[in-house]
Amino acid sequence: MDAVIDSSAVPEGMPDPLPTPAVPVIPGKPTSASRITLSHIMSAHDTNLLGTVHGGVVMKLVDDAAGAVAGRHSEGPAVTGAMDEMAFLEPVRVGDLLHVKAQVNWTGTTSMEIGVRVVAERWNESGPAKQVASAYLVFVAVDAEGQPRRVPEVIPETDRDRRRCQEAQIRRTHRLARRRAIVELRRERAAEGLED
């Protein structure tokens, strides 16, 4: 890898600094390049005690679809960093055909927010599908040693994609602020001698 040295930033008479490795430029990818739909028929072994499909089953399908999108967008392994939000809007029943639709909403340096929408329709009916769940997950691309690696920038293609990217940035800001507030609270409690 080539090294980059900005000699104009070095005061006259001072030795040149050590070279810093150049960061390779990764071309961006449009939202549509990694968008997927995963479809699955819900069966009796997917049910909870109430006779509807267990939320954990839906969550696994959501994570599977989001993982496929993250891996496709980053062109390699990516791991779930957080499930930022999961909303169950309607119960899912045995015999529902679930369509789990996922896409990259936003990208950082090594992380991506994947938006997921889950719709259901009866397997044997031609009625309209209805949305039953939605989720936002954060994935981190990793290399062979499990260390974070750079991801391509996502390029929104439609007004809806641009709105989703803006909303993802709001969620990220809130997530980071919440994390900072919790760390600060724990630091204050530790300084006061309070144990958790």
QUIRANOR-V340698 format. One record per residue. N is the residue number from 0. RES is the residue in three letters. PHI is phi in radians with two decimals (NA if undefined). PSI is psi as a letter, one per 30 degrees, with the letter a starting at -180 (none if undefined). Layout:
[[N	RES	PHI	PSI] [N	RES	PHI	PSI]]
//
This chain:
[[0	MET	NA	k] [1	ASP	-1.22	l] [2	ALA	-1.79	l] [3	VAL	-2.06	k] [4	ILE	-2.26	k] [5	ASP	-1.70	j] [6	SER	-1.26	f] [7	SER	-1.21	f] [8	ALA	-1.53	f] [9	VAL	-1.65	k] [10	PRO	-1.06	k] [11	GLU	-1.04	k] [12	GLY	1.54	f] [13	MET	-1.66	k] [14	PRO	-1.20	l] [15	ASP	-1.10	k] [16	PRO	-1.24	l] [17	LEU	-1.13	k] [18	PRO	-1.16	k] [19	THR	-1.82	k] [20	PRO	-1.10	k] [21	ALA	-1.23	k] [22	VAL	-1.58	k] [23	PRO	-1.13	k] [24	VAL	-1.50	k] [25	ILE	-1.81	k] [26	PRO	-1.12	k] [27	GLY	-1.19	l] [28	LYS	-2.27	k] [29	PRO	-1.19	l] [30	THR	-0.94	e] [31	SER	-1.15	f] [32	ALA	-1.14	f] [33	SER	-2.19	g] [34	ARG	-1.16	k] [35	ILE	-2.42	l] [36	THR	-2.27	k] [37	LEU	-1.89	k] [38	SER	-2.02	k] [39	HIS	-2.69	k] [40	ILE	-1.55	k] [41	MET	-1.42	k] [42	SER	-2.11	l] [43	ALA	-1.07	e] [44	HIS	-1.30	f] [45	ASP	-1.64	g] [46	THR	-1.51	l] [47	ASN	-1.77	a] [48	LEU	-1.18	f] [49	LEU	-1.56	f] [50	GLY	1.53	g] [51	THR	-1.78	l] [52	VAL	-1.23	k] [53	HIS	-1.11	k] [54	GLY	-1.00	e] [55	GLY	-1.13	e] [56	VAL	-1.15	e] [57	VAL	-1.12	e] [58	MET	-1.08	e] [59	LYS	-1.13	e] [60	LEU	-1.09	e] [61	VAL	-1.07	e] [62	ASP	-1.13	e] [63	ASP	-1.07	e] [64	ALA	-1.14	e] [65	ALA	-1.10	e] [66	GLY	-1.12	e] [67	ALA	-1.13	e] [68	VAL	-1.13	e] [69	ALA	-1.08	e] [70	GLY	-1.15	e] [71	ARG	-1.18	e] [72	HIS	-1.16	e] [73	SER	-1.52	f] [74	GLU	1.00	h] [75	GLY	2.95	a] [76	PRO	-1.12	k] [77	ALA	-2.54	k] [78	VAL	-2.04	l] [79	THR	-1.21	k] [80	GLY	-1.67	e] [81	ALA	-2.86	k] [82	MET	-1.79	j] [83	ASP	-1.22	e] [84	GLU	-2.81	k] [85	MET	-2.41	k] [86	ALA	-2.11	k] [87	PHE	-1.72	j] [88	LEU	-1.69	e] [89	GLU	-2.53	l] [90	PRO	-1.20	k] [91	VAL	-1.81	k] [92	ARG	-1.95	l] [93	VAL	-1.04	k] [94	GLY	1.64	f] [95	ASP	-1.32	k] [96	LEU	-1.68	j] [97	LEU	-1.58	k] [98	HIS	-2.03	j] [99	VAL	-1.77	j] [100	LYS	-1.82	k] [101	ALA	-2.37	k] [102	GLN	-2.72	l] [103	VAL	-1.35	k] [104	ASN	-1.67	e] [105	TRP	-2.72	l] [106	THR	-2.29	k] [107	GLY	-1.90	b] [108	THR	-1.31	e] [109	THR	-2.19	f] [110	SER	-2.06	l] [111	MET	-2.48	k] [112	GLU	-1.69	k] [113	ILE	-1.92	k] [114	GLY	-1.67	k] [115	VAL	-2.28	k] [116	ARG	-2.16	k] [117	VAL	-1.98	k] [118	VAL	-2.10	l] [119	ALA	-2.24	k] [120	GLU	-2.49	l] [121	ARG	-1.18	k] [122	TRP	-1.11	f] [123	ASN	-1.99	g] [124	GLU	-2.24	l] [125	SER	-1.86	g] [126	GLY	-1.19	l] [127	PRO	-1.21	k] [128	ALA	-1.34	k] [129	LYS	-2.19	k] [130	GLN	-1.28	k] [131	VAL	-2.03	f] [132	ALA	-2.83	l] [133	SER	-2.57	l] [134	ALA	-2.73	l] [135	TYR	-2.25	k] [136	LEU	-2.15	k] [137	VAL	-1.90	k] [138	PHE	-2.02	k] [139	VAL	-2.05	k] [140	ALA	-1.31	k] [141	VAL	-2.25	l] [142	ASP	-1.61	a] [143	ALA	-1.11	f] [144	GLU	-1.62	g] [145	GLY	1.43	g] [146	GLN	-1.58	k] [147	PRO	-1.01	k] [148	ARG	-2.31	l] [149	ARG	-1.17	k] [150	VAL	-2.11	l] [151	PRO	-1.17	k] [152	GLU	-1.18	k] [153	VAL	-1.51	k] [154	ILE	-1.93	j] [155	PRO	-1.07	k] [156	GLU	-1.91	f] [157	THR	-2.24	l] [158	ASP	-1.06	e] [159	ARG	-1.11	e] [160	ASP	-1.08	e] [161	ARG	-1.13	e] [162	ARG	-1.08	e] [163	ARG	-1.08	e] [164	CYS	-1.14	e] [165	GLN	-1.12	e] [166	GLU	-1.12	e] [167	ALA	-1.10	e] [168	GLN	-1.14	e] [169	ILE	-1.12	e] [170	ARG	-1.05	e] [171	ARG	-1.10	e] [172	THR	-1.02	e] [173	HIS	-1.16	e] [174	ARG	-1.09	e] [175	LEU	-1.20	e] [176	ALA	-1.13	e] [177	ARG	-1.08	e] [178	ARG	-1.09	e] [179	ARG	-1.07	e] [180	ALA	-1.11	e] [181	ILE	-1.19	e] [182	VAL	-1.07	e] [183	GLU	-1.12	e] [184	LEU	-1.06	e] [185	ARG	-1.13	e] [186	ARG	-1.11	e] [187	GLU	-1.11	e] [188	ARG	-1.14	e] [189	ALA	-1.14	e] [190	ALA	-1.13	f] [191	GLU	-1.49	g] [192	GLY	1.39	g] [193	LEU	-1.55	k] [194	GLU	-1.83	k] [195	ASP	-1.55	none]]
//
